[in-house]
Amino acid sequence: KLQFLYFIGGYHNMASPEIVAILQRLGDAIVRVPANLPAVERDLGVLQEQKGVVGFCREVLEVMQGSSGVTGVVERQAAGMVVKQVFERNKTAVEGDAGVRGCLIECLKDSLSEVRNTACTLVAQLQSNWDSLFPTLVEIIRAAQAPIPGVLLCLHRLLEPCNTHLPTCMAMAQLVPDIMRLTPMSPQEGLLVLRAIFEIPELHEDEGGVIVAAQDSAATAYANLLLSMPDKSMVLGNLTGFVNHWSAVTDQKLIDEMLKIGLMGLMNGDEKQKKTAATFWGEAGCYDPVEGIVKPYVSEVVKGLVQCVQFTDEVLCDRPGLTNDADCAVPDEERGLVFHKEDEANADDVLDEPDSHPHPHSNLADEGNLRAEAHLALMTLSEEHPAPTAKILLDLLKDIATYPWKLTEAVLTSFSAAAIGCSSAMMHCFEPLLATLLQLADTNPHGLIRAASITTLTEIVSALCEEMCGEEEEDDEEEVCGQKFLQNFLPKVLTCFSQHLHDPNKRTQTAAISGIHSLHSASELCNDPSNSCIHWVLDAGCSGRLQAANRMACFEKVAMMVRGSGLSDTGADAILVKLIGYVKGKLAQSGAEDLVKQTETASVLWGVLQAVMEKSDEGDAESTKKNNAMLTEVVQITVGVVETVTKMVQAGNDAGMGAAITSIDVISAVADTFPEFFQSQAAATVSLLSTSMSLLKLYHAHNGASGLSTCQHLIHSLASLTGDIVSNCYEAIVQHLPLLTTFFWSDILSGTPECIPCDKTDSEGSRAVSNVYWALSEIVGKTTDLQKVFPSQEAISLVVAHVLECIRTPGVQDGMHQNACCLLGNLVGKAPVRVEDMLTVMPLWLPSVASLEGGTEKEGCLVSLTKFNDLRMLLCAGVLASTWKVADVETLPAACTPGVFRSCGGVATAFSDPNLKLTLVFCFANLRSSGHLSLPELNELFAMAEPKSHLDENSWKQLCKSQFCSPSTGINKERLGAIYTHGMRNLDTDFAEVVNRVAGF
């Protein structure tokens, strides 16, 4: 029908000579003379204007179709490019034209794949407004007697976006016999369409199971077609995604044939085919539609996967350090702290070479390579088929002493992958297995073998712990035996690991560090109250014999083990003494310069100090005295580090900035954890802040805009420390507050040319400014006379203006906006903040404050509103008070008492204004529902406007309903009918509406 209309309607016109000529010029320009493209494009534009979009498109399609005497591939491809551009710019003009549609249908049948693909793309763009498209393609398929790959491909593309549309799915299901008839002539496209059919999701409207039956037929047809393809690598590539549909295949022999192809690819394929096969077995291993159909292949597959885990010659050539213990022992470069490191500032402070700090199975980190895919497949097979997997691996282990080193490492790595899945199957032979691995770790001359042995030991012992000790069942003899075995064997494993902390191969060191950390929790079974694991790793980190990356790893793991252990007070003290001794030793050696250059080590070192101090008990006087003595040394060390970094920056060396920032962060955490200690350390802390401020100014002067990121990090840390100190030790630091406020205002926020800029739109800048607002909020909140801490009254006014502007600015980061709102609340009553200023920001300020979790800041902001002695502010305070329950705060908010409303005055006058009356009733009822007012107090408030009124609970509900359901309010009527009962504690549209009404009075 479409073709009849196409020809009879006069649409089938031969392309004009000028169209043919210009497309030939376009093809020539693309292939030979690209410089001519602009001129050709201009001429194409002129022709399009002359012929009109539709006429131009028809003629170009004629060339693309090859029906205008043009047979050249380049010219027809050029025509396809032009048509695509027409569709991009003028799709609406051409999408309904029958001539254009007819030509596209013909192009789908073309022998040239480029023409078919272009036509598919264009047809898919038109499908939404082409109702007859799908029936047309269906008719073509049913009538076809020759290959039509383009139509099949188009069906596939059309089915993808609408595969839940029932009529389309039904039509496709009914096409399965025709598609099966045609697919041998066009296998690639046939596979796509068949796959689209059997991947149709389950549809409840599929009465009679028509679609399900068609899906089963399509899956079987897909399997037959796939297996008939001569290119087995192509077959292998299509097998992987088909595994989940095996259940729809009616002939199980087909699945068996697929498994044979997968095994052949794993054993005899090239590297790419082996990788595909490994992925296939990873999926096939966990999907067995017929019981036991995969199981017979597991043994051979495991052998093949072990071979695939081996390092390839190409990898060994690219990374010689893998096989050379001498290279591995060379100390790696000192590394800059990644979090604080700038891109160009420290060109000499380079990162390690790629192979300097790998996981022992480091090639697994290259996601998607053969070794990684084989590793994942082994994990899957061990979980789904543990017995045959374990048997093969144990058989391989018997002769491991005779293997080449690459195969030895591969067997060990395979054991590591299968450890968890096979733990039950290997339970009977754990003791000889672990003994073999210990011997390899202790005696093998190859560093990678030692590292792999330690990693495999770690995985197996971890699996054993989980298997034997996962559940507490005292009558379980197997569990009791398992615990006894661990108690006898685990000390040997951990002792072995501790000895390899100083191994000459750094990969072995890394494996030992990770192993001790992983098995630390299990060491409690050995009744080790002194936490030997922690001390082993700590001693290795402090020894000075490890390279930078592993030294850093030691301190990092110590911090993690400390936080996760039941460390005694004595144990915590011993660790802290070691750490402080290590740092002081570094200071004595080179005035802290050596320490601050090791910024990565320094950062985790402070993290360990923090973790240990959190574990320290400050209960009795003796413990407090010891803690204070060590904390004093920590503060002094930090001051020394910052002073040394300052000298380094003066000399043009910025390598220590990361250590300085991290040191300040740790002191901030200490101030939050041990606030009493800083009552006696105010002078030292202020000295640290002052020195750090000088460092910041010096660094900014040396680096300008290029060092802005580091400046913002340092500002963030300084503000955080200031806020913690002021919050916890205000009285001890009060005399130094002018120094701090002057710095944060004049040097950070004022916007003068001399200040250090912070970009509020940038994540780092906004975090820095947010912390500055918080620090100033703590200072302002605790200070009664701001003129004593700010440099001038003008500075106070400028701070108010600055904060108001920040709150008004759209798109400000949430944390910064909230801290600015808290600062503004604390400034009220102490600084020149006007009611009019507050009203301009109230719709933004009130919801932000209402969302605060802490009751202290929220209550402080609420009380500040009552200081205005203004009914509008009092109403806002009432709305704010109603957003949390009385139980959430220690004292009733001041805005809740009738006396405050009475002293404010104006309540009776407000009732004469419908909007004010509405908001007053809302405020009173909300305070009642949230528990802030009793019924007598509620009536006392209402009596200010109507002296003779006295309402019971039901009358109040009716009043609220009548007030809020009037047409003039524009507020959600359904919600507010029950406002008296439920209150308005959610920051939803109704709350925002009331806030805006209050702000607009």
Salt bridges, closest charged atoms under 4 A:
GLU18 OE2 - LYS51 NZ 3.36
ASP28 OD1 - ARG32 NH1 2.61
ASP43 OD2 - ARG25 NH1 2.89
GLU59 OE2 - LYS51 NZ 3.16
GLU62 OE2 - HIS12 ND1 3.37
ASP97 OD1 - ARG58 NH2 2.82
GLU106 OE2 - LYS109 NZ 3.74
ASP110 OD2 - ARG76 NH2 2.25
GLU160 OE2 - HIS156 NE2 3.27
ASP178 OD1 - ARG181 NH2 3.09
GLU199 OE2 - ARG195 NE 2.97
GLU199 OE2 - HIS245 NE2 3.84
ASP256 OD2 - LYS260 NZ 3.70
GLU300 OE2 - LYS303 NZ 3.61
ASP313 OD1 - LYS406 NZ 2.95
ASP325 OD2 - ARG450 NH2 3.54
GLU334 OE1 - ARG551 NH2 3.32
ASP352 OD2 - ARG335 NE 3.82
ASP355 OD2 - ARG507 NH2 3.23
ASP395 OD2 - LYS391 NZ 3.17
ASP395 OD1 - LYS398 NZ 3.49
GLU409 OE2 - HIS361 ND1 3.55
GLU409 OE2 - ARG371 NH2 2.86
ASP442 OD1 - HIS500 NE2 3.36
ASP503 OD1 - ARG450 NH2 2.83
ASP503 OD2 - HIS500 ND1 2.95
ASP539 OD1 - LYS578 NZ 2.87
ASP573 OD2 - LYS626 NZ 2.75
GLU593 OE2 - LYS597 NZ 3.93
ASP594 OD2 - LYS586 NZ 3.01
GLU614 OE1 - ARG563 NE 3.91
GLU633 OE1 - LYS584 NZ 2.68
ASP747 OD2 - LYS697 NZ 3.17
GLU764 OE2 - HIS713 NE2 3.43
ASP837 OD1 - ARG834 NH2 3.06
ASP870 OD1 - ARG872 NE 3.16
GLU940 OE2 - ARG902 NH2 2.30
GLU953 OE2 - ARG928 NH2 2.43
ASP988 OD2 - ARG975 NH1 2.70
ASP990 OD2 - ARG975 NH1 3.64
GLU993 OE2 - ARG997 NE 3.02
